[in-house]
Amino acid sequence: MVNSYEKKRNFIYRIFHFFNSHYDYGYALILPNEVLIAADLKVNFDALGILIGLYTIILGVSILVFGYLTDKINRKRILIFSGLLWAIPVIFYLFILEFWQLLLLRIIAAIAQEQHH
């Protein structure tokens, strides 16, 4: 029998997972702003395409790796780690001056985004 604490915890987890799984932060930051990013960093759209493709590949690999780790390690620890890791690119997006900086932050964001899938 499930006690009331477990019901509440499961309900909160489901709501948290619902909101995180229905909004993909990774693509929502780049796709609508491609023109502005390309102009600001003085890169062509091919470079942004590579950036999006690399993000997608790293995200796919990270989902597999962290999915396995989630089964072996406490899910709460993985979730806290990914939340803290995801905060790094969000803060440093404001200070990007060159394309390689954006590329590095997108790689970190892809690794951190894995837990939300």
DOBA-296163 format. One record per residue: residue number from 1; residue in one letter; x, y negated, z of N, C-alpha, C in turn. Coordinates in Angstrom, 3 decimals. Atoms other than C-alpha are relative to their C-alpha. Layout:
<n NUM	res A	n.px X	n.py Y	n.pz Z	ca.px X	ca.py Y	ca.pz Z	c.px X	c.py Y	c.pz Z>
...
% end
This chain:
<n 1	res M	n.px 0.852	n.py 1.182	n.pz 0.000	ca.px 0.000	ca.py 0.000	ca.pz 0.000	c.px 0.900	c.py -1.248	c.pz 0.000>
<n 2	res V	n.px -0.765	n.py 1.236	n.pz 0.118	ca.px 1.289	ca.py -3.453	ca.pz -0.908	c.px -0.507	c.py -0.997	c.pz 1.035>
<n 3	res N	n.px 0.416	n.py 0.966	n.pz -1.018	ca.px 1.291	ca.py -5.962	ca.pz 1.934	c.px -0.180	c.py -1.385	c.pz -0.626>
<n 4	res S	n.px 0.318	n.py 1.332	n.pz 0.529	ca.px 0.285	ca.py -9.604	ca.pz 1.548	c.px 1.258	c.py -0.773	c.pz -0.397>
<n 5	res Y	n.px -1.248	n.py 0.680	n.pz 0.355	ca.px 3.901	ca.py -10.830	ca.pz 1.509	c.px 0.460	c.py 0.422	c.pz -1.389>
<n 6	res E	n.px -0.420	n.py -0.489	n.pz 1.308	ca.px 4.735	ca.py -8.624	ca.pz -1.470	c.px -0.931	c.py -0.494	c.pz -1.103>
<n 7	res K	n.px 0.947	n.py 0.530	n.pz 0.987	ca.px 1.571	ca.py -9.717	ca.pz -3.291	c.px 0.320	c.py -1.457	c.pz -0.322>
<n 8	res K	n.px -0.322	n.py 1.412	n.pz 0.200	ca.px 2.480	ca.py -13.368	ca.pz -2.766	c.px 1.308	c.py -0.149	c.pz -0.774>
<n 9	res R	n.px -1.288	n.py 0.052	n.pz 0.675	ca.px 6.080	ca.py -12.791	ca.pz -3.845	c.px -0.136	c.py 0.408	c.pz -1.460>
<n 10	res N	n.px 0.208	n.py -0.435	n.pz 1.382	ca.px 4.992	ca.py -10.901	ca.pz -6.952	c.px -0.765	c.py -1.042	c.pz -0.803>
<n 11	res F	n.px 0.764	n.py 1.040	n.pz 0.683	ca.px 2.492	ca.py -13.621	ca.pz -7.825	c.px 0.897	c.py -1.189	c.pz -0.360>
<n 12	res I	n.px -0.913	n.py 1.118	n.pz 0.244	ca.px 5.124	ca.py -16.369	ca.pz -7.497	c.px 1.002	c.py 0.375	c.pz -1.089>
<n 13	res Y	n.px -0.949	n.py -0.448	n.pz 1.018	ca.px 7.589	ca.py -14.329	ca.pz -9.553	c.px -0.653	c.py 0.011	c.pz -1.381>
<n 14	res R	n.px 0.698	n.py -0.042	n.pz 1.293	ca.px 5.014	ca.py -13.805	ca.pz -12.321	c.px -0.231	c.py -1.396	c.pz -0.561>
<n 15	res I	n.px 0.191	n.py 1.377	n.pz 0.463	ca.px 4.215	ca.py -17.513	ca.pz -12.498	c.px 1.328	c.py -0.587	c.pz -0.468>
<n 16	res F	n.px -1.330	n.py 0.493	n.pz 0.370	ca.px 7.922	ca.py -18.395	ca.pz -12.562	c.px 0.436	c.py 0.601	c.pz -1.329>
<n 17	res H	n.px -0.396	n.py -0.675	n.pz 1.232	ca.px 8.581	ca.py -15.818	ca.pz -15.276	c.px -0.848	c.py -0.464	c.pz -1.186>
<n 18	res F	n.px 0.872	n.py 0.470	n.pz 1.077	ca.px 5.574	ca.py -16.977	ca.pz -17.320	c.px 0.486	c.py -1.332	c.pz -0.554>
<n 19	res F	n.px -0.428	n.py 1.311	n.pz 0.467	ca.px 6.758	ca.py -20.576	ca.pz -17.471	c.px 1.388	c.py 0.038	c.pz -0.632>
<n 20	res N	n.px -1.339	n.py -0.090	n.pz 0.575	ca.px 10.378	ca.py -19.646	ca.pz -18.139	c.px 0.022	c.py 0.738	c.pz -1.321>
<n 21	res S	n.px -0.029	n.py -0.779	n.pz 1.227	ca.px 9.588	ca.py -17.139	ca.pz -20.849	c.px -0.759	c.py -0.668	c.pz -1.140>
<n 22	res H	n.px 0.775	n.py 0.648	n.pz 1.052	ca.px 7.231	ca.py -19.420	ca.pz -22.766	c.px 0.601	c.py -1.311	c.pz -0.479>
<n 23	res Y	n.px -0.661	n.py 1.216	n.pz 0.457	ca.px 9.629	ca.py -22.291	ca.pz -23.207	c.px 1.480	c.py 0.282	c.pz -0.151>
<n 24	res D	n.px -1.408	n.py -0.310	n.pz 0.243	ca.px 12.971	ca.py -21.684	ca.pz -24.822	c.px 0.776	c.py -1.305	c.pz -0.076>
<n 25	res Y	n.px -0.749	n.py 1.239	n.pz -0.092	ca.px 15.204	ca.py -24.527	ca.pz -23.761	c.px 1.073	c.py -0.115	c.pz -1.077>
<n 26	res G	n.px -1.114	n.py 0.007	n.pz 0.930	ca.px 17.956	ca.py -23.548	ca.pz -26.126	c.px -0.317	c.py -0.610	c.pz -1.344>
<n 27	res Y	n.px 0.351	n.py 0.506	n.pz 1.322	ca.px 16.203	ca.py -24.238	ca.pz -29.379	c.px -0.707	c.py -1.346	c.pz 0.085>
<n 28	res A	n.px 0.760	n.py 1.242	n.pz -0.132	ca.px 14.050	ca.py -27.073	ca.pz -28.085	c.px 0.902	c.py -1.221	c.pz 0.094>
<n 29	res L	n.px -0.912	n.py 1.135	n.pz -0.101	ca.px 17.110	ca.py -29.252	ca.pz -27.504	c.px 0.635	c.py -0.364	c.pz -1.333>
<n 30	res I	n.px -0.748	n.py 0.238	n.pz 1.225	ca.px 18.766	ca.py -28.869	ca.pz -30.899	c.px -0.910	c.py -0.246	c.pz -1.198>
<n 31	res L	n.px 0.783	n.py 0.054	n.pz 1.240	ca.px 16.133	ca.py -28.286	ca.pz -33.584	c.px -0.689	c.py -1.342	c.pz -0.264>
<n 32	res P	n.px 0.671	n.py 1.273	n.pz 0.305	ca.px 14.072	ca.py -31.489	ca.pz -33.201	c.px 0.970	c.py -1.177	c.pz -0.158>
<n 33	res N	n.px -0.955	n.py 1.108	n.pz -0.010	ca.px 17.228	ca.py -33.594	ca.pz -32.908	c.px 1.185	c.py 0.210	c.pz -0.928>
<n 34	res E	n.px -1.124	n.py -0.318	n.pz 0.877	ca.px 19.408	ca.py -32.180	ca.pz -35.694	c.px 0.563	c.py -1.231	c.pz -0.705>
<n 35	res V	n.px -0.451	n.py 1.178	n.pz 0.747	ca.px 19.551	ca.py -35.422	ca.pz -37.660	c.px 0.774	c.py -0.947	c.pz 0.911>
<n 36	res L	n.px -0.663	n.py 0.903	n.pz -0.942	ca.px 20.474	ca.py -37.504	ca.pz -34.623	c.px 1.343	c.py 0.564	c.pz 0.471>
<n 37	res I	n.px -1.242	n.py -0.624	n.pz -0.452	ca.px 23.095	ca.py -35.018	ca.pz -33.437	c.px 1.048	c.py -0.049	c.pz -1.102>
<n 38	res A	n.px -0.946	n.py 0.015	n.pz 1.119	ca.px 24.674	ca.py -34.748	ca.pz -36.894	c.px 0.552	c.py -1.404	c.pz -0.219>
<n 39	res A	n.px -0.463	n.py 1.375	n.pz 0.200	ca.px 24.847	ca.py -38.530	ca.pz -37.220	c.px 0.907	c.py -0.449	c.pz 1.142>
<n 40	res D	n.px -0.770	n.py 0.444	n.pz -1.158	ca.px 26.166	ca.py -39.086	ca.pz -33.717	c.px 1.385	c.py 0.655	c.pz 0.068>
<n 41	res L	n.px -1.271	n.py -0.719	n.pz -0.081	ca.px 28.881	ca.py -36.415	ca.pz -33.869	c.px 0.745	c.py 0.030	c.pz -1.338>
<n 42	res K	n.px -0.599	n.py 0.061	n.pz 1.341	ca.px 29.603	ca.py -37.029	ca.pz -37.579	c.px 0.355	c.py 1.390	c.pz -0.528>
<n 43	res V	n.px -0.139	n.py -1.342	n.pz 0.551	ca.px 29.118	ca.py -33.382	ca.pz -38.582	c.px -1.114	c.py 0.227	c.pz -1.018>
<n 44	res N	n.px 1.055	n.py -0.310	n.pz 0.963	ca.px 27.148	ca.py -31.858	ca.pz -41.426	c.px -0.950	c.py 1.039	c.pz 0.584>
<n 45	res F	n.px 1.019	n.py -0.913	n.pz -0.501	ca.px 24.106	ca.py -29.665	ca.pz -41.068	c.px 0.473	c.py 1.455	c.pz 0.002>
<n 46	res D	n.px -0.557	n.py -1.353	n.pz -0.028	ca.px 26.149	ca.py -26.536	ca.pz -41.829	c.px 0.591	c.py 0.307	c.pz 1.377>
<n 47	res A	n.px -0.587	n.py -0.193	n.pz -1.334	ca.px 27.992	ca.py -27.002	ca.pz -38.549	c.px -1.095	c.py 0.232	c.pz 1.036>
<n 48	res L	n.px 1.101	n.py -0.211	n.pz -0.940	ca.px 24.682	ca.py -27.269	ca.pz -36.701	c.px -0.646	c.py 1.359	c.pz -0.217>
<n 49	res G	n.px 0.512	n.py -1.341	n.pz 0.275	ca.px 23.491	ca.py -24.112	ca.pz -38.438	c.px 0.866	c.py 1.066	c.pz 0.641>
<n 50	res I	n.px -0.922	n.py -0.929	n.pz -0.661	ca.px 26.588	ca.py -22.294	ca.pz -37.221	c.px -0.199	c.py -0.053	c.pz 1.514>
<n 51	res L	n.px 0.236	n.py 0.172	n.pz -1.436	ca.px 25.957	ca.py -23.701	ca.pz -33.746	c.px -1.242	c.py 0.770	c.pz 0.442>
<n 52	res I	n.px 1.251	n.py -0.687	n.pz -0.343	ca.px 22.383	ca.py -22.365	ca.pz -33.719	c.px 0.163	c.py 1.510	c.pz -0.149>
<n 53	res G	n.px -0.233	n.py -1.433	n.pz 0.185	ca.px 23.469	ca.py -18.989	ca.pz -35.119	c.px 0.851	c.py 0.596	c.pz 1.100>
<n 54	res L	n.px -0.870	n.py -0.470	n.pz -1.075	ca.px 26.244	ca.py -18.628	ca.pz -32.555	c.px -0.763	c.py 0.080	c.pz 1.318>
<n 55	res Y	n.px 0.830	n.py 0.005	n.pz -1.205	ca.px 23.825	ca.py -19.544	ca.pz -29.779	c.px -0.890	c.py 1.239	c.pz 0.019>
<n 56	res T	n.px 0.907	n.py -1.137	n.pz 0.081	ca.px 21.414	ca.py -16.855	ca.pz -30.980	c.px 0.730	c.py 1.319	c.pz 0.229>
<n 57	res I	n.px -0.779	n.py -1.234	n.pz -0.172	ca.px 24.105	ca.py -14.160	ca.pz -31.165	c.px 0.436	c.py 0.166	c.pz 1.455>
<n 58	res I	n.px -0.446	n.py -0.084	n.pz -1.400	ca.px 25.509	ca.py -14.960	ca.pz -27.713	c.px -1.178	c.py 0.260	c.pz 0.924>
<n 59	res L	n.px 1.202	n.py -0.234	n.pz -0.800	ca.px 22.001	ca.py -15.078	ca.pz -26.279	c.px -0.407	c.py 1.468	c.pz -0.068>
<n 60	res G	n.px 0.361	n.py -1.408	n.pz 0.149	ca.px 21.265	ca.py -11.618	ca.pz -27.695	c.px 0.920	c.py 0.930	c.pz 0.767>
<n 61	res V	n.px -0.965	n.py -0.826	n.pz -0.738	ca.px 24.448	ca.py -10.111	ca.pz -26.271	c.px -0.178	c.py -0.200	c.pz 1.508>
<n 62	res S	n.px 0.166	n.py 0.291	n.pz -1.429	ca.px 23.895	ca.py -11.832	ca.pz -22.918	c.px -1.242	c.py 0.675	c.pz 0.569>
<n 63	res I	n.px 1.217	n.py -0.664	n.pz -0.472	ca.px 20.376	ca.py -10.430	ca.pz -22.667	c.px 0.288	c.py 1.462	c.pz 0.301>
<n 64	res L	n.px -0.328	n.py -1.412	n.pz -0.228	ca.px 21.745	ca.py -6.902	ca.pz -23.007	c.px 0.894	c.py 0.177	c.pz 1.222>
<n 65	res V	n.px -0.951	n.py -0.129	n.pz -1.115	ca.px 24.626	ca.py -7.417	ca.pz -20.568	c.px -0.676	c.py -0.308	c.pz 1.331>
<n 66	res F	n.px 0.597	n.py 0.388	n.pz -1.276	ca.px 22.664	ca.py -9.230	ca.pz -17.887	c.px -1.248	c.py 0.804	c.pz 0.318>
<n 67	res G	n.px 1.092	n.py -0.933	n.pz -0.261	ca.px 19.677	ca.py -6.925	ca.pz -18.329	c.px 0.503	c.py 1.222	c.pz 0.746>
<n 68	res Y	n.px -0.628	n.py -1.133	n.pz -0.688	ca.px 21.945	ca.py -4.060	ca.pz -17.331	c.px 0.432	c.py -0.403	c.pz 1.412>
<n 69	res L	n.px -0.463	n.py 0.451	n.pz -1.313	ca.px 23.476	ca.py -6.082	ca.pz -14.478	c.px -1.159	c.py -0.251	c.pz 0.957>
<n 70	res T	n.px 1.168	n.py 0.237	n.pz -0.840	ca.px 20.019	ca.py -7.006	ca.pz -13.214	c.px -0.483	c.py 1.295	c.pz 0.638>
<n 71	res D	n.px 0.379	n.py -1.290	n.pz -0.570	ca.px 19.298	ca.py -3.316	ca.pz -12.738	c.px 0.977	c.py 0.447	c.pz 1.078>
<n 72	res K	n.px -1.030	n.py -0.432	n.pz -0.949	ca.px 22.556	ca.py -2.837	ca.pz -10.824	c.px 0.174	c.py -0.952	c.pz 1.180>
<n 73	res I	n.px -0.187	n.py 1.029	n.pz -1.033	ca.px 22.679	ca.py -6.106	ca.pz -8.850	c.px -1.371	c.py -0.581	c.pz 0.329>
<n 74	res N	n.px 1.239	n.py 0.644	n.pz -0.423	ca.px 19.969	ca.py -7.952	ca.pz -6.976	c.px -0.443	c.py -1.045	c.pz -1.026>
<n 75	res R	n.px 0.549	n.py 0.916	n.pz 1.001	ca.px 17.742	ca.py -9.806	ca.pz -9.470	c.px 0.039	c.py -1.457	c.pz 0.469>
<n 76	res K	n.px -0.009	n.py 1.352	n.pz -0.553	ca.px 17.585	ca.py -12.821	ca.pz -7.173	c.px 1.369	c.py -0.650	c.pz -0.171>
<n 77	res R	n.px -1.357	n.py 0.545	n.pz 0.167	ca.px 21.371	ca.py -13.274	ca.pz -7.290	c.px 0.277	c.py -0.367	c.pz -1.453>
<n 78	res I	n.px -0.197	n.py 0.279	n.pz 1.423	ca.px 21.426	ca.py -13.072	ca.pz -11.083	c.px -0.787	c.py -1.253	c.pz -0.396>
<n 79	res L	n.px 0.841	n.py 1.156	n.pz 0.322	ca.px 18.585	ca.py -15.611	ca.pz -11.300	c.px 0.611	c.py -1.287	c.pz 0.547>
<n 80	res I	n.px -0.655	n.py 1.175	n.pz -0.581	ca.px 20.358	ca.py -18.040	ca.pz -8.962	c.px 1.254	c.py -0.352	c.pz -0.787>
<n 81	res F	n.px -1.207	n.py 0.228	n.pz 0.792	ca.px 23.611	ca.py -17.603	ca.pz -10.889	c.px -0.340	c.py -0.646	c.pz -1.333>
<n 82	res S	n.px 0.326	n.py 0.555	n.pz 1.315	ca.px 21.947	ca.py -18.280	ca.pz -14.232	c.px -0.573	c.py -1.413	c.pz 0.118>
<n 83	res G	n.px 0.517	n.py 1.353	n.pz -0.199	ca.px 20.108	ca.py -21.316	ca.pz -12.858	c.px 1.101	c.py -1.016	c.pz 0.234>
<n 84	res L	n.px -1.136	n.py 0.895	n.pz -0.257	ca.px 23.310	ca.py -22.841	ca.pz -11.542	c.px 0.877	c.py -0.154	c.pz -1.242>
<n 85	res L	n.px -0.793	n.py 0.061	n.pz 1.220	ca.px 25.180	ca.py -21.956	ca.pz -14.721	c.px -0.689	c.py -0.846	c.pz -1.063>
<n 86	res W	n.px 0.741	n.py 0.768	n.pz 0.988	ca.px 22.425	ca.py -23.486	ca.pz -16.847	c.px 0.038	c.py -1.495	c.pz 0.319>
<n 87	res A	n.px -0.058	n.py 1.416	n.pz -0.375	ca.px 22.687	ca.py -26.749	ca.pz -14.896	c.px 1.251	c.py -0.682	c.pz -0.548>
<n 88	res I	n.px -1.244	n.py 0.594	n.pz 0.505	ca.px 26.258	ca.py -27.278	ca.pz -16.156	c.px -0.195	c.py -0.644	c.pz -1.360>
<n 89	res P	n.px 0.187	n.py 0.660	n.pz 1.294	ca.px 25.365	ca.py -27.856	ca.pz -19.819	c.px -1.017	c.py -1.131	c.pz 0.046>
<n 90	res V	n.px 1.030	n.py 1.048	n.pz -0.064	ca.px 22.276	ca.py -29.858	ca.pz -18.921	c.px 0.606	c.py -1.318	c.pz 0.474>
<n 91	res I	n.px -0.640	n.py 1.213	n.pz -0.510	ca.px 24.383	ca.py -32.335	ca.pz -16.949	c.px 0.991	c.py -0.559	c.pz -1.014>
<n 92	res F	n.px -1.066	n.py 0.471	n.pz 0.883	ca.px 27.250	ca.py -32.505	ca.pz -19.422	c.px -0.450	c.py -0.325	c.pz -1.422>
<n 93	res Y	n.px 0.509	n.py 0.420	n.pz 1.306	ca.px 25.054	ca.py -32.907	ca.pz -22.528	c.px 0.063	c.py -1.519	c.pz -0.146>
<n 94	res L	n.px -0.018	n.py 1.465	n.pz 0.039	ca.px 25.017	ca.py -36.591	ca.pz -21.622	c.px 1.358	c.py -0.575	c.pz -0.386>
<n 95	res F	n.px -1.349	n.py 0.521	n.pz 0.198	ca.px 28.773	ca.py -36.901	ca.pz -22.036	c.px 0.704	c.py 0.550	c.pz -1.244>
<n 96	res I	n.px -0.602	n.py -0.594	n.pz 1.194	ca.px 29.341	ca.py -35.113	ca.pz -25.366	c.px 0.446	c.py -1.097	c.pz -0.962>
<n 97	res L	n.px -0.542	n.py 0.943	n.pz 0.972	ca.px 31.585	ca.py -37.055	ca.pz -27.737	c.px 0.440	c.py 0.680	c.pz -1.293>
<n 98	res E	n.px -0.486	n.py -0.727	n.pz 1.162	ca.px 32.785	ca.py -34.340	ca.pz -30.113	c.px -0.761	c.py 1.317	c.pz -0.152>
<n 99	res F	n.px 0.747	n.py -1.215	n.pz 0.304	ca.px 31.334	ca.py -31.258	ca.pz -31.790	c.px 0.458	c.py 1.186	c.pz 0.844>
<n 100	res W	n.px -0.491	n.py -1.149	n.pz -0.762	ca.px 33.575	ca.py -28.785	ca.pz -29.943	c.px -0.560	c.py -0.006	c.pz 1.425>
<n 101	res Q	n.px 0.592	n.py 0.086	n.pz -1.333	ca.px 32.157	ca.py -30.055	ca.pz -26.639	c.px -1.438	c.py 0.535	c.pz -0.020>
<n 102	res L	n.px 1.366	n.py -0.515	n.pz 0.151	ca.px 28.623	ca.py -29.382	ca.pz -27.850	c.px 0.022	c.py 1.512	c.pz -0.175>
<n 103	res L	n.px -0.115	n.py -1.439	n.pz 0.226	ca.px 29.695	ca.py -25.940	ca.pz -29.049	c.px 0.280	c.py 0.739	c.pz 1.307>
<n 104	res L	n.px -0.324	n.py -0.624	n.pz -1.285	ca.px 31.212	ca.py -25.066	ca.pz -25.669	c.px -1.206	c.py 0.007	c.pz 0.944>
<n 105	res L	n.px 1.158	n.py 0.075	n.pz -0.888	ca.px 28.152	ca.py -26.247	ca.pz -23.760	c.px -1.138	c.py 0.891	c.pz -0.479>
<n 106	res R	n.px 1.034	n.py -0.889	n.pz 0.531	ca.px 25.839	ca.py -24.309	ca.pz -26.092	c.px 0.319	c.py 1.457	c.pz 0.321>
<n 107	res I	n.px -0.395	n.py -1.364	n.pz -0.371	ca.px 27.828	ca.py -21.134	ca.pz -25.405	c.px -0.345	c.py 0.260	c.pz 1.466>
<n 108	res I	n.px 0.337	n.py -0.138	n.pz -1.425	ca.px 27.461	ca.py -21.691	ca.pz -21.652	c.px -1.512	c.py 0.075	c.pz 0.181>
<n 109	res A	n.px 1.460	n.py -0.007	n.pz -0.100	ca.px 23.752	ca.py -22.427	ca.pz -22.106	c.px -0.584	c.py 1.332	c.pz -0.464>
<n 110	res A	n.px 0.495	n.py -1.293	n.pz 0.487	ca.px 23.244	ca.py -19.214	ca.pz -24.107	c.px 0.226	c.py 1.091	c.pz 1.035>
<n 111	res I	n.px -0.282	n.py -0.992	n.pz -1.036	ca.px 24.893	ca.py -17.152	ca.pz -21.381	c.px -0.947	c.py -0.186	c.pz 1.184>
<n 112	res A	n.px 0.873	n.py 0.286	n.pz -1.136	ca.px 22.815	ca.py -18.872	ca.pz -18.697	c.px -1.468	c.py 0.262	c.pz -0.320>
<n 113	res Q	n.px 1.399	n.py -0.142	n.pz 0.403	ca.px 19.554	ca.py -18.615	ca.pz -20.652	c.px -0.467	c.py 1.448	c.pz 0.052>
<n 114	res E	n.px 0.339	n.py -1.408	n.pz 0.112	ca.px 19.662	ca.py -14.809	ca.pz -20.730	c.px -0.979	c.py 0.471	c.pz 1.063>
<n 115	res Q	n.px 0.833	n.py -0.515	n.pz -1.089	ca.px 17.974	ca.py -14.283	ca.pz -17.368	c.px -1.453	c.py -0.404	c.pz -0.162>
<n 116	res H	n.px 1.371	n.py 0.479	n.pz 0.141	ca.px 14.892	ca.py -16.188	ca.pz -18.426	c.px -0.765	c.py 0.743	c.pz -1.070>
<n 117	res H	n.px 0.702	n.py -0.772	n.pz 1.038	ca.px 14.051	ca.py -13.692	ca.pz -21.165	c.px -0.454	c.py 1.318	c.pz 0.550>
% end
